[in-house]
């Protein structure tokens, strides 16, 4: 059973168990059922030990927010196997799988840290 909590314009969906093609439809339905005013979606994967390619579809396929724009999606609590899958996908297809936007637990890169100073 997954848990959804909403706080203002942010929602957290806590996934309990593996993410595969059997569990993908209910997870996508949970995200699609969020109210239209929710603009930020956080997937909490602390209790997810395994994720196959379905997890990539879940995290990287935009889910519109009602009639509004696509929600900003982030993830937290990645365990070793799901993190390895995400890193492999990013290594193979960096233009498709942008991990710096998705991962809250990832420190910013040097490029992101070094903002030009204005006089």
SULZISUL-V580446 format. One record per residue. RES is the residue in one letter. PHI is phi in radians with two decimals (NA if undefined). PSI is psi in degrees with one decimal (none if undefined). OMEGA is omega in whole degrees, 0 to 359 (none if undefined). Layout:
res->RES phi->PHI psi->PSI omega->OMEGA
res->RES phi->PHI psi->PSI omega->OMEGA
This chain:
res->X phi->NA psi->129.4 omega->179
res->X phi->-1.67 psi->154.4 omega->182
res->X phi->-2.10 psi->134.2 omega->177
res->X phi->-2.03 psi->129.4 omega->174
res->X phi->-2.20 psi->141.4 omega->181
res->X phi->-2.13 psi->133.5 omega->177
res->X phi->-2.35 psi->99.0 omega->182
res->X phi->1.14 psi->-119.7 omega->181
res->X phi->-1.68 psi->8.1 omega->180
res->X phi->-1.98 psi->145.4 omega->176
res->X phi->-2.30 psi->147.4 omega->175
res->X phi->-2.17 psi->125.1 omega->173
res->X phi->-1.93 psi->115.9 omega->179
res->X phi->-1.64 psi->118.0 omega->182
res->X phi->-1.60 psi->130.4 omega->177
res->X phi->-1.99 psi->106.1 omega->180
res->X phi->1.98 psi->-177.5 omega->184
res->X phi->-1.25 psi->157.5 omega->174
res->X phi->-1.98 psi->116.9 omega->178
res->X phi->-2.56 psi->-172.3 omega->184
res->X phi->-1.19 psi->-19.5 omega->175
res->X phi->-1.34 psi->-34.6 omega->183
res->X phi->-1.63 psi->-11.9 omega->181
res->X phi->-1.06 psi->-49.6 omega->183
res->X phi->-1.00 psi->-46.2 omega->179
res->X phi->-1.15 psi->-31.5 omega->178
res->X phi->-1.21 psi->-42.9 omega->177
res->X phi->-1.13 psi->-37.5 omega->177
res->X phi->-1.11 psi->-40.0 omega->179
res->X phi->-1.09 psi->-41.3 omega->179
res->X phi->-1.21 psi->-41.4 omega->180
res->X phi->-1.17 psi->-26.3 omega->182
res->X phi->-1.43 psi->-4.8 omega->179
res->X phi->-1.12 psi->148.3 omega->178
res->X phi->-1.04 psi->152.7 omega->183
res->X phi->-1.08 psi->-26.2 omega->182
res->X phi->-1.33 psi->-10.2 omega->178
res->X phi->-1.35 psi->117.8 omega->182
res->X phi->-1.89 psi->-15.5 omega->181
res->X phi->-2.18 psi->127.9 omega->180
res->X phi->-2.10 psi->123.8 omega->177
res->X phi->-1.93 psi->121.4 omega->174
res->X phi->-1.60 psi->118.3 omega->179
res->X phi->-1.70 psi->111.6 omega->185
res->X phi->-1.93 psi->25.7 omega->178
res->X phi->-0.98 psi->-31.6 omega->184
res->X phi->-1.83 psi->21.5 omega->180
res->X phi->-1.98 psi->105.4 omega->182
res->X phi->-1.49 psi->-24.8 omega->184
res->X phi->-2.38 psi->140.0 omega->177
res->X phi->-2.53 psi->130.1 omega->175
res->X phi->-1.77 psi->-162.7 omega->183
res->X phi->-1.00 psi->-25.5 omega->177
res->X phi->-1.02 psi->-34.0 omega->177
res->X phi->-1.11 psi->-35.4 omega->176
res->X phi->-1.13 psi->-40.2 omega->177
res->X phi->-1.11 psi->-41.2 omega->180
res->X phi->-1.10 psi->-47.0 omega->187
res->X phi->-1.44 psi->-24.6 omega->186
res->X phi->-2.00 psi->-3.0 omega->175
res->X phi->-1.68 psi->118.4 omega->183
res->X phi->-1.03 psi->139.1 omega->176
res->X phi->-2.03 psi->110.6 omega->183
res->X phi->-1.10 psi->151.2 omega->178
res->X phi->-1.72 psi->91.0 omega->181
res->X phi->1.06 psi->-124.5 omega->177
res->X phi->-1.65 psi->2.4 omega->184
res->X phi->-1.60 psi->-166.3 omega->181
res->X phi->-1.26 psi->171.1 omega->177
res->X phi->-1.16 psi->140.4 omega->180
res->X phi->-1.28 psi->147.4 omega->171
res->X phi->-1.28 psi->126.6 omega->184
res->X phi->-2.00 psi->132.4 omega->175
res->X phi->-2.35 psi->167.7 omega->181
res->X phi->-2.40 psi->148.2 omega->176
res->X phi->-2.43 psi->160.2 omega->175
res->X phi->1.32 psi->28.9 omega->181
res->X phi->-1.19 psi->126.9 omega->175
res->X phi->-1.51 psi->171.1 omega->189
res->X phi->-0.94 psi->-48.8 omega->184
res->X phi->-1.17 psi->-48.4 omega->177
res->X phi->-1.06 psi->-36.9 omega->178
res->X phi->-1.13 psi->-41.4 omega->177
res->X phi->-1.05 psi->-41.7 omega->179
res->X phi->-1.09 psi->-45.0 omega->180
res->X phi->-1.11 psi->-42.6 omega->179
res->X phi->-1.14 psi->-40.1 omega->178
res->X phi->-1.10 psi->-45.6 omega->179
res->X phi->-1.07 psi->-42.3 omega->180
res->X phi->-1.17 psi->-37.0 omega->177
res->X phi->-1.15 psi->-40.3 omega->183
res->X phi->-1.35 psi->-36.5 omega->184
res->X phi->-2.42 psi->70.2 omega->183
res->X phi->-1.08 psi->-26.0 omega->180
res->X phi->-1.31 psi->-17.9 omega->180
res->X phi->-1.72 psi->-41.1 omega->186
res->X phi->-1.90 psi->92.6 omega->182
res->X phi->-1.60 psi->97.0 omega->185
res->X phi->-1.29 psi->-30.1 omega->183
res->X phi->-1.13 psi->-27.9 omega->178
res->X phi->-1.42 psi->-27.3 omega->186
res->X phi->-1.54 psi->-38.5 omega->189
res->X phi->-1.61 psi->116.1 omega->176
res->X phi->-1.28 psi->-29.3 omega->186
res->X phi->-1.49 psi->5.4 omega->182
res->X phi->-1.76 psi->126.3 omega->178
res->X phi->-1.14 psi->150.5 omega->180
res->X phi->-1.12 psi->152.8 omega->177
res->X phi->-1.36 psi->169.5 omega->180
res->X phi->-1.04 psi->-38.5 omega->180
res->X phi->-1.08 psi->-41.3 omega->180
res->X phi->-1.25 psi->-32.6 omega->182
res->X phi->-1.28 psi->-34.7 omega->187
res->X phi->-1.58 psi->84.6 omega->177
res->X phi->-1.52 psi->136.6 omega->181
res->X phi->-1.14 psi->139.6 omega->178
res->X phi->-1.48 psi->143.4 omega->177
res->X phi->-1.77 psi->139.2 omega->179
res->X phi->-1.21 psi->none omega->none
